[in-house]
Amino acid sequence: MEVQGDIRGDRVRCDHTRAWSALQAHFGQAGRTFDVRDAFAADPGRYAAFSQEAPHVFADLSRNRVDGATEALLFALARECGLEAYRDAMFAGAQVNSTEQRAVLHHLLRNPAVAQEGQAQGASEFIANAERDVEATRSAMLAYAESVRADAQITDIVSIGIGGSGLGPAMVVAALEDIGTPGKRVHFVSNVDGMELGTVLRGLRPQNTLFLVASKTFTTAETMVNAHAAREWFLSLGGSTEADAPLPLARHFAALTTNIEAARAFGITTTFGFWDWVGGRFSLWSAIGLPIAIAIGAEAFGALLAGAHAMDQHFRHAPLERNLPVRLGLLDVWYRNFHGFTSRCIAPYSHGLRRLSAYLQQLEMESNGKGVDWQGRALPYATSPVVWGEPGTNGQHAFFQMIHQGHDVIPVEFIVLRRGGRDLPGHHPRLVANALAQAQALMTGRHCDDGHRHFSGNRPSSVLLLEQLDPASLGALIALYEHRVFVSGMLWGINSFDQWGVELGKQLATNIEPRLASGDVAGLDGATAGLLQRLRAGPVR
Ligand SMILES: O=P(O)(O)OC[C@H]1O[C@](O)(CO)[C@@H](O)[C@@H]1O
């Protein structure tokens, strides 16, 4: 298929710009000693200047270690790097995933124009074909989701998939469980540890179960092991590979994959495809989102897509100075490369968002945890921070001690809902009060002569405020993070859309597994050989 040009040549790496040198000077003069409390005292308009409206999300960035001068330099950096042209190239279908020669078009999956107007005006043939594929697959998948929802015999859906084929759907289904279909339980199985699948299967009956095998490649070892085990379980309890048998495998298994042939070879006839221009960690909007559509229905799935699309439009069209993904991505660069902050804490004050940190870990660290630029040159600076977190208020009683008083400065992202979910009187105001109090305490600190009780303050945080946790807000929030990762990755000069770093471990595991049975340690390093021999003192099975 013909794609639009490769625009790698237009990229300028952040450290090759004038703005980078200016930021270094600025950091030395003002950034290093910047105190947010002084900035508030000096500027009564600070809260407004560092607030940002975006679709479904309001952001208060005012408690960060930036001022107008810092942001002006960061916007200059973005422009010198060619961020706007690069963003537009991604949306136009250029091969921004340069190491795999792939376009990056997950935004097409949530573009309502694809359904309403068919081929967009002026789109390339490549995009027009992609849009047709998206529309056809989406209609088929949503019709199937509705048929499963209407099928009283199916009570349990087991989605087998890992990484991008598991984390996104699991996070969204947990977040939107209040609007889940009564009578349907959706389970997610990722780990090759048999404890996970075994525990899920223990409570199920094959005639009431639908397995969804979710794998972009349909080769991922963990998913294949679990899918084969599920198949064995199903066949051992009366299931059959014969289409006209009373309990046919074809009715109880479906596949979500770009590798339809491999799914068919597995014996699965119901398949929903997607394409190489959808990265795994950006795929919840595609057929990989089928468990979501079954859980919440086609209409709510459409609202999830619409929320994400609204954020896409904001990212594409808002000027950099009022563009939330841009402001957040620039802040990430400022903190990582100038302040040297090594991690960022995600603190959703929402039980529904309890899987968000796990989801963002893949999105951010698999995308931007890279050490070479797009030309393979070693980078002289750090890239992705460690992203971690737990829902509030639980985190307050675990690791917030360190965030308030530890040596490292850890920017925190509070995610707050104006309206809580299943309202029990008094819970939500208390939850929100805690989020605001933590952000306040981190900034203001509290002087005390007793060092144990002293809070230094000036600890940065942002607040992302959603009206409520509904499909549209959630879609917008996820798309916000996707674009933010694009922004920082673009400035760092890396390819945010490959993941070569996961390959070596996969290959070595394939080499080690037979050695657990044979005991052959030839050619292994001393530590691996030692552990293997120790493990062989008893059976590993
Ligand atoms: O969908 P697949 O092909 O099973 O891959 C699952 C995950 O594995 C990875 O390739 C990393 O190992 C992820 O990028 C991907 O989301």
The ligand as a Tripos MOL2 file, in Angstrom:
@<TRIPOS>MOLECULE
LIG
   16    16     1     0     0
SMALL
NO_CHARGES

@<TRIPOS>ATOM
      1 O1         -0.7110   -8.2590   20.9350 O.co2     1 LIG1
      2 P1          0.4770   -9.1270   20.9790 P.3       1 LIG1
      3 O2          1.0900   -9.3180   19.6260 O.co2     1 LIG1
      4 O3          0.1760  -10.4390   21.6370 O.co2     1 LIG1
      5 O4          1.5680   -8.3940   21.8300 O.3       1 LIG1
      6 C1          1.3520   -8.0820   23.1680 C.3       1 LIG1
      7 C2          2.3270   -7.0770   23.6800 C.3       1 LIG1
      8 O5          3.6450   -7.5530   23.5560 O.3       1 LIG1
      9 C3          4.5250   -6.4990   23.2210 C.3       1 LIG1
     10 O6          4.9550   -6.6800   21.9220 O.3       1 LIG1
     11 C4          5.7070   -6.4310   24.1270 C.3       1 LIG1
     12 O7          6.2120   -7.6690   24.4040 O.3       1 LIG1
     13 C5          3.6780   -5.2540   23.3580 C.3       1 LIG1
     14 O8          4.1290   -4.1780   22.6410 O.3       1 LIG1
     15 C6          2.3440   -5.7530   22.9620 C.3       1 LIG1
     16 O9          1.3470   -4.8830   23.3710 O.3       1 LIG1
@<TRIPOS>BOND
     1     1     2 2
     2     2     3 1
     3     2     4 1
     4     2     5 1
     5     5     6 1
     6     6     7 1
     7     7     8 1
     8     7    15 1
     9     8     9 1
    10     9    10 1
    11     9    11 1
    12     9    13 1
    13    11    12 1
    14    13    14 1
    15    13    15 1
    16    15    16 1
@<TRIPOS>SUBSTRUCTURE
     1 LIG1         1 GROUP 0 **** ****
